[in-house]
Amino acid sequence: MSLDDINMLDRSAIIRLLAVAPAEELYRRADAVRHDTLGDDVHLRGLIEFSNICRNRCLYCGINRANKRVKRYRMSEEELLSTAQRAAGLGFQTIVLQSGEDMHFDQARMCRIIEQIKRLDVALTLSIGERDYDDYRAFREAGADRYLLRIETTDVDLYHRLNPGMSWQRRHECLLMIKELGYELGSGIMVGLPQQTVESIADDLLYLKGIGIDMAGIGPFIPHPETPLAHEQGGTLEQALRAMAVMRLLMPDINIPATTAMESLHPQGRIKALQAGANVVMPNVTEGEYRRLYELYPGKICVNDTPAHCRSCIGLKILSIGRTIGQGRGGHISRIEK
C-alpha cells in the first residue's frame, strides 16, 4: 500500500485493519510510514502531574471526585516551578503540565505559572481539561504552545454514560476553540471501553483526522478497582497498538506517544508502541509521593523511580531499538518552531 493509498483509507478499510489484518504486518507498515515521514527521532516530553483533584466523575478514572479513597494533593506554585526547572535541567525541551480539572488553578494562577516556565526556554503543553474560551486564550497569550484534551470516544451515548454530568458537544467545542487559538492540538481515545465497538473506534480515528490534530494519544482502558468499572474486562495491548498504528497510517506526520498505560499491560509496551508507529515518549518527572497518588489506572509504572532514572531508562530503551533521542522541541513538522 502506497502513502497515497494510506491517506485514502475509508471506514470499512479501517475496520478491517482494526479487526482482522495481521497485527505484525500492520505494525510494520505503520512503523515504515513513521520512518519515511518523520525519521527515527523519538521526542521526549517531561510530564508533571501537579494535582489529582478533579471536579468530574468519569467512571473509568481513578482520580474522579467520587473516589473517596484517593489521597488528594495539589502542588504549590513553588513546587511546580522547581519541578519544571529540574526537568529542564535533565534536558527536557518540552514540559507537559497535567492535572485533574482542579479549578484552584484559575486563569490568573495558570498564566503566572506558564509565564515562569516559559522562561526556561522550553515548549509547554497543558493538559488540564475543559475551560472557557477566555481561559484558553489567556493561556495561549501567556506562552502555552500545545494543549492536550482527549475526546476519549466519539460514541456520544457511550461518552455520556461514562462521563456523568459532562457533555460530548462541549468537549468537541473545546477542541475547536483550542485549534482556533493556534495551539498545537492534541487529542486521543481510550480503547477497550465497555460496550465500545470496532466500528466506534474507526469513527474515533476518522474524527481525529477530521479535526486536524497535531498529536494523538491512544491508550488502553485499564479498570481501576475504586471505580464503578472495576469489574469490567478492560482493553488489551493489541487493541491499543492496532488503533495507534492505524492512526499513523491515517495521519503520517503527526506526533503519537507511546503511552505509559501500554507498559502497564506489558513490560515492553512502550517499545512495542515505538515499533508500531509511535515517535514520542512522556517520562514522568513528578517527584516523591505524588508519582504514586496520580493514579488514573492501576499498575502505573515507575512510581518509585526518580525523574533522572526514568529519563536514563527510557533513553537506553530508545537507543536499544536503533532509534535516536530527538533534539529540539519536537513539535508537529508542519509548524515553524519558536
N, C-alpha and C positions, 0 to 999 in steps of 0.2 A: 504494500500500500504506500503510495507516494504521499508527500506532505500535502499536496493539493487534495488528494482523496481524503486524507485525515480531516482536513478542515471542512469537508463536506459531509461528515458523519451525520446521519439523521437519527431520529429517535429509535427506530427499530434496530439500526446497526449498533447503537449504544447499548440497548437492552441485551443484544446478543453478546457483546463484549463483556458486559457485567455478569451475565448468567452462564454462558456456555463456552466461550472462547477458551482455548488452552491458556491457563494462567501464566505460565512461564513465557510463552510466546508474546502475550500481551505486555508483560513487564519488560521484555527485551525491546519490543517496539517502542514503548514509552521512553525507555532509557536511551535508545538511539535518537529519538526526537529531541530529548533533553540535551544530549551531547552535541547534536548537529546545530541546535538553535542557541544554546547558552554556554556550551563548553563544559569543562569539568570542575569549575569552581563550585564550592559549597559555601554559602554565605552564613555567617554566624550572627545571631541576634541574642543579646543578653536580656533575659526575661526577669523582671522584678514583679513579684506578686505582692502588692503593697497593702491590700486589705481583703479579708474574707467576709466582710459584712455586705449583705445584699438585700435589696428590697423585694426581690422576686421569689416566686415559689416553684420554679421549674422542677418538675417531678424527677428528672434524671440527675440533678445536680446535688453534690454533697454539701455545698455551702448555701443551699436555698434557705430562706428565712424561717421556714417551718422546722428545720432540723435543730432541735434544742440541745443536741449533744456536741455540737461544734464549739470548740473554744475559739471565740472570736478575737480578732486582732485588727489593729489599724496602725500602720507605721506613722510616726510623726514625720513632718516635712524634713526634719534634720536627718532622720534615719533613711528616708527615701533618697535624699540627695547624696548622702555619704555612700549608700549602696551603689548609686549610679556612678559616682566618682571612682569607686573601686572597680566596677565593671569596665569603665573606660580605661583604667589602668591595666586591666588584663588584656586589652587590645580590642574589645568590642567596639565597633563603629556604628552599631545600631543598638539602641536601648528600647525595650518594649515594656511599657507600664500597663500591668493588668490587674484588675480587681473585680470584685462583685460590684453591683450597682450601689455604691456607697455614696450617698448624696452629701455626706460631710465634705467630700471633695467637690465643692461647688465651683462655679466658674472662676471666681477670683483666686481661690486657692490653687486650682489646677493651672491657671495661667501663670501664677507665680512659680510653680514647680517646673512647668515647661520652659519658661524663660531661663531659669537657672541651669537646667540640664542642657539646654542648647548651647550654653557657654562652654560645655565640654567638647564642642565640635563633633557631635555625633548626630546621626539621624534618629528621630524619635517617633515611635509608634505608640498610639493609645489603643487600649482595649478595655474600655470602661463602660460599655453598654449604650443604652438609648439615652439621648439627650435632646434638647430642643435645638433649633437652627442657630439661635444666638450663641449657645454654648459651643457648638461645632465651629462656628465662625470665629469666635474668640480664641479657641484653642489653636486653630489654624493660624490666626494672626500672631499669636504668641510664639509660633515656631514649630508646632507639631507637623510632621511630614506625612505620616501614614495613620490610617485608622483601620482597626480590625473589628468587625461586627458580623458574627456568623448568623446566617439565616436559619441554620440547623435543618430545616426541611421546607419544601415548597408545598407540601400537602397541608392545606390550610386547616382542615379539620384535625389532623394529627397534631399540628402545631398548637392549636388551641386546647386540645386535650392534655398535652404535655406541659403547657405553659399557662396555667390558670391565671386569669386576670390580665393577660397580655394580648396584644393584637398583632397578627401577622402583617396586616396592612401597615401598621405603624412601623414595624421592623423594616419592611420594604421601603417605606418613605424615608426612614433614617439613612438607609444605604444610598438612596438617590441624593439626599442632602449632602452627605459626605463626599460623594463623587462630584457634585456640582461645585463644591468649595475647593476643589483641586487637590485634595488628599490623594495619595496612592491608596486605593481602596482594597481592603482585604475582607473576604467573607469565607464561608465554608459550610460544611454539613457534617452531621453525625450519621454514621452508617450502622444499621442493625437495630434501629429503634423498634419498639413493639408495634406491630401491625404495619410497618414500613414495607413497601414492595419494591421490586427491582424497577418497575415502571416509574415509581415515585422518585427513585434515585436518579434515573435517566432525566426526568424532568428537572430535578435539582441542578444537575450539571449543565443542562441547557440554559437554565435560569442564570447561573453564574456567568456563563458565556454571554448571555444576552445583555446583562447589565454592565459588562465590560470590566470585570475585576482585574486587579493587578497582582493579587495573591489569593490562593485558595488553600485553606486549611481543612483537611479531610481526615477524620479520625473515627475509631470505633466507639459505639456506645458500650460502656462498661458499667453494669449495675452497681450502685452504691448501697451498702447494707442499711443505711439510715435514711433511705428514701422510699416512696411508695412503689418504686420499680425494682426493689431489692431482689425479688424472686423471678424477674424476667431473664430470658436466656442471654441477652447481650449480643453484640456484634462480634465478628471474627476478624482476624488479621487479614485473611484473604479478601473478605468483602471490602475492607478499607483500602487495601492495596489495589484491588481492581478499580474501585471508584477513582482513586488517585491517579492511576495510570491512564484511565480514560480521560480524566481532566487534562492531563498533559497532552494527549492526542488532540483534544478539542482546542486547547489554548497553548501552543508550543512555547510561547515566550514569557509566560507569567512565572512568578515565584511560587513554589509549592514546598512547604515544610515537611520534613519527616517528623511526624508528631510524636511527642513523648508517650501518648497513650498507646501507640503501636508497640513501644518497647515494654509497656506494662503487660502486654499479651505474649511477647516473645523476647528473649534476651537480645536478639539481633534485629528487633523490629525496626529501628531507625536505619540500620544498614540496609535491610531489605527494601525499605522505602526509597532510600537513595539510589538503589539499583533498579527501581521501578518508576523513575521519573522525577523524584524529589530533588531539590537543589538548595534547600535551606534547613538549618537546624537551629533550634532556640534553646540553648543551655540555660538552666535556671541559675541566676546569680543572686537570688534571695538567700538570706543567711539565717542560721540558727533555727529556732523552733518554728519560725514562720514557714519554712520549707515544708514541714510536715502538716501544718494546720491548713494550708491552702489545698484541700483535698476535694477536688471536683469529682473524682472517681477513686476507687480503692486500688491499692497496688502501685501507687505512684513511685516512680523510680528515683533514686539518688537523694532520698530525703535526709540522709545522714552525711552527705558529702559536702565539701566546701565548694564555692564557686570556682576556685582555682583548679581543684581536682576535676570538676566537671568539664572545664574548658580544656584541660590537658587530655582527659579521657576521650572526649568526642573528637578532638583533633587527631589523636592517634588512630581512631577508628576510621576517620575520613581518609587519612593517608594510606591505611592498610588496604583500601579497595581501589587505589590508584587515582583518587580524586585529590584536588588541591583546595586549600582554605582560601576563600575569596578575599581579595583586598578591596578597600573602599567600602561604601555603604550598601552596596548590593541592591539598589532599587530596580524597579522594572526597567528593562533595557530600552523602552520607548521614551524614557524621560531623561532629561539632562540633569544630572545630579548636582546638587548645590554643595 
